[in-house]
Amino acid sequence: MASKKEIKRFRANFSDELHSAALYETLAHAEKDETRKQVYKDLARSEREHAQVWADKLSANGMSARRTGPALKTRLMRALVRVFGAAFVLPTLAAAEYADRNKYQGQPDAGHMSADEHHHAAVVETLAHGSDPGMSQGARIAAAESWHKGVSSGNDLRAAVLGANDGLVSNFCLIMGVAGAGTGNKAILLTGLAGLIAGACSMALGEWLSVTNARELARTQIAKEADELKMSPDAEEHELALIYRAKGLEPDEAKRVASQMMRDKDKALDTLTREELGLDPAELGGNPWSAAAVSFCLFSLGAIFPAMPFLWTHGFPAIAQCIVLSALSLAAIGVFTSLFNGRSAAFSAFRQVAIGLIAAAFTFGVGRLLGVSVS
């Protein structure tokens, strides 16, 4: 008979596998490409088989494997797939698979599932970068390398959530600080709107500068790499061979691949750019104008919620509604962050609300003290 700790582990594994299977099934349903659709179906079937292993273990211990409705995180991810498409959520899913690839290590009863999880992480990694089974080995290495670097840097979903969070928390704290000073409703509303506009403009400008500077630096580095490739091709071919040897190829095979790569200088430059500089020549950080516009909109989206109650009411009711609306928005953001932080939706929502309310209470207290001292 398994212990309570083991039963808890069985249930957690069972739930995780059902979550993954449901996501892959949704991706398969939304995918238009037949090859990728079949890959998603295969992944879903594998996750269902894993779930059945844990269901059998629960049954063997007299426990029922309850197949309740999809968890909140699952529903949210499936909704994002349906609305924005698979490409929007794949980086988040790839990062989650990568983080969980070792979850069965140390579980002797997991059998071959640990190897399966490593395989799943590699497959989703490839899909997230638009790769296909026919790509060259060098391109596979480049795609894998850039993806591993991107796991910690985030993706569109993460950036969207954190951008809205910045606007919400900063304007919520600003409004509560001004309200704590005993300022009138009109002044609070104007402060909130000014904070929204100023913060959004600042975020947009900062994003534009960041992307522009990154693009300029990347172009300079690529130009230098192109000059090196032209002036000293033998040295660059040697570097390519060393790169492939570091990736696990035998010395002779690495030299052969490097020599073949050097026949096409554009491909050689692309590979060296990815491997040596860690840059994607096709993107170079993205478009600075679209990045600025998205940053402006996301910050404004979050910042508008704390200011809204002061549009239709005033005094204590407006402050109370501001707190409630901001807390609900913080909880929603917390649920979204659970998609890429590995924690439960409830924990993430509670933590987000708690931190936001503490920050707002602090600024309210500072505003109250300053208001009293100034008056």
C-alpha positions in Angstrom: 0.0 0.0 0.0 1.4 3.4 -1.0 1.9 6.1 1.6 -0.1 9.3 1.6 2.9 11.1 0.1 3.1 8.7 -2.7 -0.7 8.9 -3.3 -0.3 12.7 -3.5 2.5 12.3 -6.0 0.4 9.9 -8.1 -2.5 12.4 -8.2 -0.2 15.3 -9.1 1.4 13.4 -11.9 -2.0 12.2 -13.2 -3.2 15.8 -13.2 -0.1 17.2 -14.9 -0.3 14.6 -17.7 -4.0 15.3 -18.3 -3.2 19.0 -18.5 -0.5 18.4 -21.1 -2.7 16.0 -23.1 -5.6 18.6 -23.2 -3.2 21.3 -24.5 -1.8 19.2 -27.2 -5.3 18.1 -28.3 -6.3 21.7 -28.6 -3.2 22.6 -30.5 -3.9 19.6 -32.9 -7.4 20.9 -33.4 -6.2 24.4 -34.2 -3.2 23.5 -36.4 -3.7 23.7 -40.1 -0.5 22.0 -41.2 -1.1 18.2 -41.3 2.5 17.3 -40.3 2.4 19.5 -37.2 -1.1 18.4 -36.4 0.0 14.8 -36.3 2.9 15.6 -34.0 0.5 17.3 -31.6 -1.8 14.2 -31.7 1.2 11.9 -31.0 2.2 14.0 -28.0 -1.3 14.1 -26.7 -1.6 10.3 -27.0 1.7 9.9 -25.2 0.5 12.1 -22.3 -2.7 10.2 -22.1 -0.7 7.0 -21.8 1.3 8.5 -19.0 -1.8 9.6 -17.2 -3.2 6.1 -17.4 0.0 4.8 -15.7 -0.8 7.0 -12.7 -4.5 6.2 -12.8 -3.6 2.5 -12.6 -1.3 3.1 -9.6 -4.1 5.0 -7.9 -6.6 2.2 -8.6 -4.2 -0.4 -7.3 -4.2 1.5 -4.0 -8.0 1.7 -3.8 -8.1 5.3 -5.0 -10.2 6.7 -7.8 -8.5 8.7 -10.6 -11.1 11.4 -10.8 -11.3 12.9 -14.3 -12.7 16.3 -13.4 -13.0 19.2 -15.8 -9.9 20.9 -17.1 -8.1 23.0 -14.5 -8.2 26.8 -14.8 -4.7 27.0 -16.3 -5.7 24.4 -18.9 -8.8 26.3 -19.8 -6.9 29.6 -20.1 -4.2 28.1 -22.3 -6.8 26.5 -24.5 -8.6 29.7 -24.9 -5.4 31.5 -25.8 -4.7 28.9 -28.5 -8.2 29.3 -30.0 -8.1 33.1 -30.0 -4.4 33.9 -30.9 -3.3 30.6 -32.4 -0.7 28.0 -31.5 2.3 30.3 -32.3 1.4 32.6 -29.5 1.5 30.0 -26.7 4.2 27.7 -28.1 7.1 29.5 -26.5 5.4 29.3 -23.1 4.6 25.7 -23.6 8.2 25.0 -24.7 9.6 26.7 -21.6 7.2 24.7 -19.4 8.2 21.4 -21.1 11.9 22.3 -20.7 11.4 23.1 -17.1 9.5 19.9 -16.4 11.7 17.6 -18.5 13.4 16.2 -15.4 10.2 15.9 -13.2 10.3 12.1 -13.2 14.0 11.8 -12.2 14.2 10.3 -8.8 10.8 8.5 -9.3 11.8 4.9 -9.8 8.2 3.9 -10.7 8.1 6.4 -13.6 9.8 3.9 -16.0 10.4 5.2 -19.5 8.4 8.4 -18.9 11.5 10.4 -18.0 13.0 9.8 -21.4 9.6 10.6 -23.0 9.5 14.0 -21.2 13.0 14.9 -22.6 11.8 13.9 -26.0 8.6 16.0 -25.7 10.6 19.0 -24.6 12.9 18.7 -27.7 9.9 18.3 -30.0 8.0 21.3 -28.7 11.3 23.3 -28.8 11.5 22.5 -32.5 7.9 23.3 -33.2 8.2 26.6 -31.3 10.9 27.8 -33.7 9.1 26.7 -36.8 11.6 24.0 -37.5 10.9 20.8 -39.4 12.4 17.3 -39.5 14.2 18.1 -42.8 16.3 20.9 -41.5 20.1 20.7 -41.5 22.0 19.6 -38.5 23.6 23.0 -38.2 20.3 24.7 -38.3 19.0 22.4 -35.6 21.9 23.3 -33.4 21.3 27.0 -34.0 17.6 26.7 -33.3 18.2 24.7 -30.1 20.9 27.1 -28.9 18.7 30.2 -29.5 15.8 28.6 -27.8 17.7 27.7 -24.6 18.8 31.3 -24.4 15.2 32.4 -24.9 13.8 30.3 -22.1 14.8 32.8 -19.5 14.2 35.9 -21.6 10.5 35.4 -22.0 8.1 35.5 -24.9 5.1 37.3 -26.2 2.7 36.0 -23.6 5.1 36.7 -20.7 5.8 40.2 -22.1 2.1 41.0 -22.4 1.3 39.9 -18.9 4.2 41.7 -17.3 3.5 44.9 -19.3 -0.1 45.0 -18.1 1.1 44.3 -14.6 3.5 47.2 -14.6 0.7 49.6 -15.6 -1.7 48.2 -13.1 0.6 48.2 -10.1 2.3 51.6 -10.7 -1.0 53.5 -11.3 -2.8 51.7 -8.4 0.0 52.7 -6.1 0.1 56.3 -7.5 -3.7 56.7 -7.1 -3.7 55.3 -3.6 -0.8 57.6 -2.6 -2.7 60.7 -3.8 -5.9 59.4 -2.2 -4.1 58.9 1.1 -3.1 62.6 1.0 -6.8 63.5 1.1 -6.9 65.0 -2.4 -10.2 65.6 -4.1 -11.8 63.2 -6.6 -11.0 65.4 -9.6 -7.3 65.6 -8.7 -7.1 61.9 -8.1 -8.7 61.2 -11.5 -6.4 63.6 -13.3 -3.4 62.1 -11.4 -4.4 58.6 -12.5 -4.9 59.6 -16.1 -1.6 61.5 -16.1 0.1 58.5 -14.6 -1.3 56.3 -17.3 -0.2 58.5 -20.1 3.2 59.3 -18.7 3.9 55.7 -17.8 2.8 54.4 -21.1 4.9 56.9 -23.0 7.9 56.2 -20.9 7.5 52.4 -21.4 7.0 52.9 -25.1 10.1 55.1 -25.4 12.2 52.8 -23.3 11.1 49.8 -25.5 11.8 51.7 -28.7 15.3 52.7 -27.5 16.0 49.2 -26.3 15.0 47.4 -29.5 16.7 50.1 -31.7 20.0 49.9 -29.8 19.9 46.1 -29.9 19.3 46.1 -33.6 22.1 48.5 -34.3 24.5 46.6 -32.1 23.5 43.3 -33.8 24.0 44.7 -37.3 27.5 46.0 -36.3 28.4 42.6 -34.9 27.1 40.7 -37.9 29.0 43.1 -40.3 32.2 42.3 -38.4 31.5 38.6 -38.6 31.0 39.0 -42.3 34.3 40.8 -42.7 36.1 38.0 -40.7 34.4 35.4 -42.9 35.7 37.2 -46.0 39.2 38.0 -44.8 40.0 34.7 -43.0 37.8 31.9 -44.2 40.1 29.2 -42.9 39.9 30.5 -39.4 36.1 30.8 -39.5 35.8 27.2 -40.9 37.9 26.1 -38.0 35.6 27.9 -35.6 32.6 26.1 -37.2 34.3 22.8 -36.7 35.0 23.6 -33.1 31.3 24.6 -32.6 30.1 21.3 -34.0 32.6 19.3 -32.0 31.3 21.0 -28.9 27.8 19.9 -29.8 28.9 16.3 -29.9 30.1 15.5 -33.4 33.2 13.5 -34.0 36.2 15.5 -35.2 36.1 14.2 -38.8 32.3 14.7 -39.0 32.6 18.2 -37.6 35.2 19.2 -40.2 33.1 17.7 -43.0 30.0 19.7 -41.9 32.0 22.9 -41.4 33.6 22.5 -44.9 30.2 21.9 -46.5 28.8 24.9 -44.6 31.6 27.2 -45.9 30.6 26.5 -49.5 27.6 28.8 -48.9 28.9 31.9 -47.3 25.4 33.1 -46.4 24.6 29.9 -44.5 28.0 30.1 -42.8 27.4 33.6 -41.7 24.0 32.7 -40.5 25.4 29.8 -38.4 28.3 31.9 -37.0 25.9 34.7 -36.1 23.6 32.4 -34.2 26.4 30.3 -32.5 29.0 32.9 -31.8 26.8 36.0 -31.3 23.6 34.3 -30.0 21.6 36.4 -32.5 18.8 35.5 -34.9 19.6 37.3 -38.2 15.9 37.1 -39.2 14.7 39.1 -36.2 17.5 41.2 -34.7 15.3 42.1 -31.7 12.1 42.8 -33.7 10.6 46.0 -35.0 11.1 49.0 -32.6 7.9 50.8 -33.6 5.6 47.8 -33.1 7.4 47.0 -29.8 6.8 50.6 -28.6 3.1 50.5 -29.7 2.5 47.1 -27.9 4.3 48.4 -24.8 2.2 51.6 -24.8 -1.1 49.6 -25.2 -0.3 46.9 -22.6 0.8 49.5 -19.9 -2.3 51.6 -20.6 -4.5 48.5 -20.4 -3.3 47.7 -16.9 -3.2 51.3 -15.7 -6.8 52.1 -16.7 -8.4 49.8 -14.1 -7.4 51.7 -10.9 -8.6 55.0 -12.4 -12.0 53.8 -13.7 -14.0 54.0 -10.4 -13.2 57.8 -10.1 -15.0 58.3 -13.4 -18.4 57.5 -11.9 -18.1 58.0 -8.2 -16.0 59.8 -5.6 -14.8 59.7 -2.0 -14.6 56.5 0.0 -16.8 54.5 -2.5 -14.4 55.3 -5.3 -11.4 54.3 -3.2 -13.1 51.1 -2.2 -14.0 50.2 -5.8 -10.5 51.1 -6.9 -9.1 48.6 -4.4 -11.6 45.9 -5.4 -11.1 46.4 -9.1 -7.4 46.5 -8.8 -7.3 43.4 -6.7 -9.4 41.5 -9.2 -7.1 42.6 -12.0 -4.1 41.6 -10.0 -5.7 38.1 -9.4 -6.3 37.8 -13.2 -2.7 38.7 -13.9 -1.6 36.2 -11.2 -3.5 33.5 -13.0 -1.8 34.4 -16.3 1.6 34.3 -14.6 0.9 30.7 -13.4 1.1 29.7 -17.1 4.9 30.2 -17.1 6.0 30.2 -13.4 5.1 26.6 -12.7 3.0 27.4 -9.7 -0.8 26.9 -9.2 -3.2 29.5 -10.4 -4.6 30.0 -6.9 -1.2 30.5 -5.4 -0.1 32.9 -8.2 -3.3 34.9 -7.9 -3.0 35.2 -4.1 0.6 36.2 -4.2 0.0 38.8 -6.9 -2.9 40.4 -5.0 -1.0 40.3 -1.7 2.0 42.1 -3.1 -0.1 44.6 -4.9 -2.2 45.5 -1.9 0.9 45.8 0.3 2.5 48.2 -2.1 -0.7 50.2 -2.4 -1.1 50.3 1.4 2.4 51.6 1.7 1.9 54.4 -0.7 -1.4 55.2 0.8 0.3 55.5 4.2 3.1 57.7 2.8 0.5 59.9 1.1 -1.4 60.2 4.4 1.7 61.2 6.3 2.8 63.7 3.6 -0.8 65.1 3.4 -0.9 65.7 7.1 2.6 67.3 7.3 2.0 69.6 4.3 -1.4 70.7 5.6 
